[in-house]
């Protein structure tokens, strides 16, 4: 293993950043160096991605860096605590600084931008009673908040700089993997946290261990692919057909799940858990599976098998990292 850093991880004090810093040297034969505005044991460079002098210095001090994993961002939980200008500065300007300084080196083999399925925004919300929507990379985003809008803008900058410089650049739109409780009071009252999250694996959640492996796959395939966007979510057992989507959107979730994965229904029923009454969207991550050769492990079936054994349904990595939080002061479910 090389002892010179070959991977720059931004946001290295955050939830995904820590997971990458832990995984890359242990399992993937990469040596990461972390950058974040917050001090942590995983962060070697403390500073902002918007500081062009700092970023340029990082690439100059460590000419061995060949990969950039850009996870640093203001998240949805920051909407109520940060201004729109702050979102633009961090998510758009900061991404542009990284892209430009990385591309100037001429040696970056993969720039991986961690985006979010939140970019789809209003496209994820059919009217009540309407069929669930099948979400793949062909769906046009309709951002509904500053978080989604700035992540879409950052994705566009990734494509622009790739077109100008030919730097291999891939966008990973990840679905939910946060460990905190749901931000919906209604959902928290209706379901236990484990019940809700395990059920989300059938349509809109992914384990952080699979998110990490998707980043590693993207690093290895970026030079071959050049430019692309991918949805990263646990593979859904649902088929993409009109009757299934109609049933999901109109309250027939349990019947559909029973049809496509009956054993799992029995497991959750014995536990006293239940399925959501309605599902409004289904994420399709098959493009990442095929093109990135990504092999997600922690899907709905595996989670239910672990539940049946009274074992944790999450990965060891997810359990080990726990909650990293988004704020230093009390802000409900997203408190540090």
N, C-alpha and C positions, 0 to 999 in steps of 0.2 A: 504494500500500500504506500502511495506517495504521501510524504509528510508536508509537501507544499500544497497550499489550498488550490484546488482546481474548480471549485464551485462557490459562487457568491450567492448567499441566501439573504434576501432582504426580509425584514420582519421577523428576524431570528429569535426575538423574545416572545413572539405571539404563539398562538395555538398550533397552527400548521408549521410555522418556522421552527419551533422546538422539535416537532416530530421529524422534520427533515434533517435537522442538525443531529438528532439522535440516530436516525436510520442510515444516512448516507455512509458514514465511516464504518458502521457495524456490519452492514449487509450488502452494500453496493459498490465497495471499493472506490469511493469518492472521498475527497477531503474537503469539507466545506469550511467557509469562513462566514460568520454572521454579522449583519449590519442591522441596527435598529436604533430608534430614538430612545429606547429604554435600556438601562443596564440589565444584564442577566449573565448567568454562567455560560450561555450559548452565544453571546454577542461579543465579538472582538473589536468592532468598530461602532462607536456610539455617535449617531448623527442622523441627519435627515436625508432622505432620497432626493429632496429638492435642492440640496446644497451641491451645486455642480462642481465646485472646487474639490469638495470632499470625495465625490464619486470619481472624478478624474484621477484623484490621488490614489484611490483604492486600486484602480486598474493599473496605475503606474507602479505602485509598490508591490503588487502581486501579478506580475506578467504571466504567471502560470494559470490564471483564471481562464477557463475555457467555456464555462457554463454559468448562466445567470438564472436563478429561480426567484422570480419577483413576486413575493407574497405580501409585502408591506402594503397596507391600505387602511383607509377609514372604512369601517363596516356599517351595515344597516343600524346596529345599536347606537352608533355615533350620531345618527340623524338629529336626535333631540338635544345633543350636547355640543355639536359643532356646527359652524355656519356652512352655508353652501360654498362660500369662498374657500374655506378650509378643505372641503372635499375636492374642489377643483385643484387647489394647490398640491395636495398629496396625491390624489388618484390620477390626475391628468398631467400636471406639470412634473411631478416626481417620476412618473412613468416615462415621460418624454426625455427627461435628463438621463435616466438609466439607459434607455434605448440609444440615444445619441452617443453617449460616452462609451457604451459597450461596442457599438458598431464602428466607432472610430479606431478601436484597437485592431480591427481586422482579423481577430483570432477567435472570436466567440463561435463555438460550434452549436450552441443551442441557447436561445433566450426563451424561457418558459414563463408566460404571464398567467398568474392564477386569477381567473375571473370568477364569475358566479352565474348560476341560473337565474338569479334575481334580475339579470339584464333583460330577461323576457318580459318582465313586468306585467302589464295588462293582458298580454297574450296568454297568460296562465290562468285567466279568470273568466271562463264562460259563464253566462247567466245561469241562475238556478234553474234546474230542470233540463239544461242543455247537455249534450254529450261531453265527456271529458275530452281534453285536447291532447293529442300526441305530440310531444315536444322533441324534435330532433334539430339538427343544425340548420335545416332549411327554414325554420320558423323565424320570422323577422321580429326582433325585439321591439317592445313598446314600453320604454322605461316609465315607471310611475313615481319615482322619487330620485333625489339627488345621488344616492348611492348607485342605483342602476344606470342613471344617465352618465355619471363619470366613468363607470366601468366600461360602458359601451364606447365612450370617447377614447378611453385608453386602449381598447381593442383596436379601434380604427388607427390609432397612432402606431400600434404594433405592425399593422399591415402596411402603413405608409413607410415606416423605416425599413421594413423588409424589402419593399419594392425598390427603395432607393439604394439600399446597401447590400441586398441579398443575404443579410444575416439570417440564418435559420431561426424562425420565430413561430412558436406554437402557443395558442391560447387554450387554457383548460377551464371550462365553465363548470365549477363544482357545485353539486347540490348540497343540502344541509349535512354538516358533520359536527356542528357545535354540540357540546355536552350539556349546556344550560337548558333549563326548562323552556318550553315553548313560550313565546312572548304573548300568546293569546290567552287571556284569562279563561275564556270559554273552553279552550282545549285543555287547560290545566285542571279545570274543575270536572271535566267529563272523563278524563283518562288518567291512569297512573303514568308517570314519565316513561317507564320502560315499555308499557303497552303502546303508548303513542309512537315512540321512536322505532320499535320493532315493526309496527305496521307501516311506518313511513318508508321502510326499506323496500316495499313493493312498488313504490312510485316516486319518492322524492328525497331519499337520504342515501348517504354513503359513509362507510367507516373511514376514519382518518388513515388507517393503515393502507387502505386501497387508494386513497387520495395520494399518499406518498408514493406508492408503487406506480401510479399513473404518471407522476412527475419523473420518476426514473425512466419509465418507458419512453416518455416524451423526449428526455435528454438523449436517449440512445437512437431515436428515430428522426430527430429534427433535421439533420443534414440531408437525409434521404427525402423527406417530405417538403422541406422548405418553409411552407406557410400553410396553416390550417387552424380551425377551431374545433374543439371537441367537448361534448358533454361528458362529465364524469359523475356517474351515479350508479348505485347498485343495480345490476340488470333486473329488469322487471319481468315477472312471469306472465304478464298480460300480453295477449296477441293484439296487434294493431288492426282491428277490424271494427266496423260500425256497430254491430250488436254489443260487443264488449264495451266500447266507449260510451254507448248510450246507457247501458246498464250501470256503469260506474258513475256517470253523471246524474242518474235519476234515482239513486238510492239502493242499487242492487249489488253493493260491494261484496257483502258476505257470500252471496250466491256465486259471483264471478270467482272469488278466491277459492271457494269450495270446488268449483269446476276445474281450476287450473292447478291447485295444490291442496288437495283434500287433507293429507296428513297434517299439514301445518295448522289447518283450521281446528282440527281436533286437539292439538297441543295447546293452542291459545284458549280454546273453550274450557279445557280442563283447568287452566290457570285462572279462569274467571275474567279473562281479557275479552275485548270485543274490537271489531273493526269499525272504522269511520263509516258513517251513514252514506257519505258521498265523497268521491274523489274527483277533483276538477282537472288534474293534469297527470300525465305519465311521462317521465323522462326516458328517452331512448339513448343509451350509451353504446349502442352496437358499433358505431363508427370508430370509437376509441378502441373497442375490443379488437376490431378487424385491422385497423390501420396502425395503431400503436402496439399491437400485440399485447395489450393490457389484459391481465387475468385477475379480475377482482375475486376476492375470496369470501368476504363477509356479507353475503346476500341474505335474503329473507329466509331461505331454507335452512342455512347454517344457523342463523339466529334462533329459529324455532327449535332446531335440534338441541342447541345448548340450553334453551329454556326448559325443554323436556328433561334435561339432565340436572336441572337446577344449577347450571353454570352460567357465568356471565355471557351475555350475547355479544358484547363488544370484543374487539381485539385487545391483546395485551398492551399494545401501544396506546390505544385510546384510554384504557384504564390507568396506565402509568403516567400519562400526561395530565389527565384530569382537566380541571377548569383553569383557564388562564385569565379569563375576565376581559372586559373592555374598558372599564372605568376604575379609577382609584377611589371614588367615593360611591356611596350607595345609590344605585339606579335600578332597583328591582332585580329581575332575574339575571341581568348582565353585570352585576357587581363583581368586582375582583374577589 
